[in-house]
Amino acid sequence: MFLVTGATGGLGRRIVRLLQERELTVRAFVRLMSNYAELENRGAETFIGDLSNDRDIQKAVQNVQYVISAHGGDAESANYRANIELIDRSLESGVQHFVFVSVLGVDRGYEDAPVFKAKREVEKYLQNSGLTYTILRPAGFASNLLPLAEQFRRTGTYLLIGDPQSRTSIISTDDLARIVIASVFVEGAKNQILPVGGPEVLQRQEVPQIFGRVFDREPILINPPLLAFDGIRNVVGLFNPKVRESLGTLRALLANEYFCTPAEVDRIESLFNLKLETLENFLRRYVSN
């Protein structure tokens, strides 16, 4: 049996669907107020719990062979403490393989990015835990662009904060879900840290151009400098220091490049025997008329 945390998120939901399509048993860890009806209707076992509750985690891992940690949330409670507890309870329960979805760039030492710091500490803890593991570092989920695509469909505008020439290699979320599941079966993925990105290295300004082709309209690019974001963040910080701290992760994402090299892409395609999907193809499948 697979246990999937973050099962109602963009990645987690796809992982659960694929497991069900392949007739593999799956337990979806969900929050009471989340939208999990679709998962139940498809036949998934749902475990209603709270990742901040150690007893819930202990119960969830019972009789589980594979754990997939695909949840997000607050850096300290969800991204760090819940994963540490999940690793410890998995070890106690005899889990055979633990897949942790991290983020590309987590090892660069971004001191002002709490989610990066939390995920890096979880990586190190998992590596030293004694569990068989795979750590995946995606460059960014294509599914996160779907709301922006729908907004572009309505308005033709695209907000791009910071350097439009900075590079990215966004991964198809469907491809990532396949890779996550395959990680527990592919020998070469065991006890590995694997960067995962799409097949193209794109400048960020190319994303609205892709939107323009998908919707057949000329994009209107709004490109405020990163200094504008910093100014807003500093003002917010005067009233709410915790919000300012949490925005540090977003700033790290806006200010830096996240892409996989051709050699890294080749390695993923060879290791998992797949051809990675382009961002444009992903978008056309989901939002084209």
N, C-alpha and C positions, 0 to 999 in steps of 0.2 A: 504493500500500500504506500502511496505517496501522500505526504502532508504538504499543503501549499499555503503559506501565509501571504497576505495581500491578495487573496483570491478574487476579490471584486474589483481590483485595479486593472488598468489597461493591459499590463503584462500578465498578472495572475489569472485573470479571467480567460485569457487565451491559452495559458498553460493547462488550466482545468479542462477546457473544451477539448484540447488535443489529447489529453490523457483519456477522456471519456470516449473520444472517437476511436482510440486505439484499444479500447476495452481494458484499460488499466485502472485498477481501483484507486480512488482519490478521496482524500478528506480535505475539504476546503475550510480553512480557519477564517471565520467571518465575524464581524461585529454585529450586534443585535440590530442596530439601526441602519445597516448597510443594505444595498440592493442585491440580495442573494437568491431571489426566487428563480431566476433563470438557471442557476447552477443546480438547484434542487430539481427543477423540472427536467433537466438533462440527466438526472440520476446520480449526481455527486452526493456524497455524504457531507453534510455541513456540520461543523463544530462551531457553535456560537460561544465566543469568548472574548477576552480582553488580553492583548499582548503585554499589558502592564501587570497582569495578575500571574504570578509564578505558578499557582496551582492549575490555572487554565492551560498553561503551556505543558505542564507535567502530564495532564490528562490527554492533551491533544496528540502527544508523541507516542502514546501507547499503541503497540502492535503496528508500528510504522517502520518500513524499511528504508524509505527515501524521504528526506526533508528538503523542500525548496523554499528558501527565504526570499520572497519577492515583495515584501512590504516596504513602505516608506514611513513617513511620519516625523514626529519630533526627533531631533538628533540624539538627545540624551536618552529619552525613555524608549522610543521605538527602534531607532537605528542602532543604538548601542546596547542598552540594558536588556531589552527583549531578545536580541540576537544572542547575547552571552548566555542568557538563561536557556534559550532554545538549543544552543550548542551543548551545554552541560546536561540537559535532560535527554538530548538525543544520544549522548555518549552512554548515559546510564541505561537507556532503553535498548541499546544494541542496534541503533540505526546504522545501516550499511554505507550510506553515502549522503553527504550534506552539500547542497548546491546553494551558494550565496551570490546573489546579484548585487554587485558593488557598483562602482562608477569609474569611468576612465579618468585618469588624472588624480586618483585618490592618494597616490604615493608622491605627489609633488610638494607636499608640506604647506598647503594653504591654511595658515594659522587662523585666518578670519572666516573660514568656511566650516561651520560646525558639522554639517552632514558629511563632508569629506573626512574630517577628523574621526568622526564616529565610525564610519565604514572602514577606514584604514585600521583602526584598533580592533574591530571585529575580524577583519582579515587575518591579522597577526594572531589573535586568540584562536581562531579556527585552525590555522596552520600548526599551532602547537598543542591542539586539543587531543590528538590521537585518532580523530575521525578521518575517514577517507572523504575528501572534499574536492569540489571544483569551485573556483572563484571566477566569476565572469564580470568583466569591466566594460559595459556598453558605453558607446560614445554619445548616446542620446536616443530616445524612443521616437520612432516616426509617428506613433499614435498620439504623442503629445502635440503634434502639429495639426491634428484634425480640427480642434476648435478654432485655431487661427485660419485654417482653410475655409471653414464655414463663414467666419467673419469676412474673409476676403471675398467669398462668393457674394456677400451682401453689399460690401462697401468698395471693394477694389483696393483697399489700403492694407499696408503691412508695416507694423512697427518693428524696427530693428535698432536696438540700443547698442551703441559702441561701434567698433571697427567693422565695416561691411565686408572687408577682405579677409577677416579671420576665418580659419578653416574648420570644417566639421565633416564627419562621416556618419550620418544618422543611420541607425540600423532599423530595418523593418521589424516591427514588434512581433509579427508573426514568425519571422526567421528566428528572432531571439527566443521565442517560446519553444520552437523546435530544438534549438541548441541547448536550452536549459534541460529539457527532458532527455535528450540524447547524451548529455554529460554523464548520466549515471550508468550508461551502457557502453560508452566508448572508452576503451582501455587508455588511450592516449590523453584523455581528459582528466584522469584521476590525479589528484594532488597537484593540479596545475592552476596557475593564474592566467587567464586568457583575455586579452583585449578583444572586444567585439565591435566592429563598425560596419557600415554599409560599403558597397563595392566602389563608391565614388568619393573622392575628397572634394568637397564643395566649399566655395566661399559662401559665407552667410548671405551675401547679397544675391546669390543664385537661387535661394529658396523662393522669394517672391516671383522670380522669373519662372520657376517651375509652376507655381500657383497660376501665373498668367497663362501658361500653355494649357494647363488642365482646364481652366475656366474660360479660355479664349477671350481674355481681356487684359489691357495694359495695366500693370501694377503701379500703384501710387506708393512710393517708398517714403516712410517717415523715419528719419535717422538722427535722433538726438544723440549727443555725445555721452560717453560714460560719466562725464563730470555732472551732467544733469541728474543722472541716477544717484550719484554720490550726494549731491545737494539735497535731494528729497530724503534719502536715507538718513542724513545727518539731522534734518529737521524732525523727522519721525522719532529719531533717537532721543531728542530732547524731552519728548513726552512718554516714550515707551522704549527704554533701553533694550528690552528683550526682543522686540520686533526688529530693532536695528541689528542686533546680533544675528537673528535668523536670516536677515537679508544678505548677510555675508556670503552665504552659499550661492545665492542668485548672482551676486556680484562676481564671484569667482567663475561662474558659468558664462557670464556676459563678457568678461575681460580676457578670457584665455581660449586657446584652440584645443579642440577635442577631435582627433581623427586617428584612424588606424593607417599604418603604412601598407602599401601593396603586399609586402611580404606577410604581414599579419593577416590581411584578408585572405591571401592564398592559403595560409596555414589553417584558418577556420574552415574554408571551403573544402580543403583536402581532408581535414580531421573528421568533419561531420558529413562529408559526401553530399554537399548541397551547393547550389549556385545562389549567392546572395542577391536579394531583390533591390532594385534601385528605389530611391525615394519617390521619384515620379510615378513609377509603376504602383507602388503602395498607395499613393494618393488617388490615382485613377481608379483603383479597385474600390476605394471607400467613398469617394466624394464626387466622382464624375456622374453627369446626368446620362 
